[in-house]
Amino acid sequence: MASSRTVQAADRADLLEKVDVVAERLDAHYGPRPLLPNNDPVAEIVSTILSQHTSDINSGRAYESLKAAFPTW
């Protein structure tokens, strides 16, 4: 009998394969989308965390406030 870890790994591999197929189809239809970071790594993670469960306006304001309070992060 396979362990649950093995089954989960197989499920993950299946899912990743499906994601690749969907991504390829989207690229074929719309063209590839370049993944370009917007900021430095710390700014990216802070921005990502602030955007969770928060409106764009509020997360933008919070981000600007943090940058003003900690300009050298």
Secondary structure as UniProt FT lines:
FT   HELIX           4..30
FT   HELIX           41..51
FT   TURN            52..53
FT   HELIX           56..69
FT   TURN            71..72
//
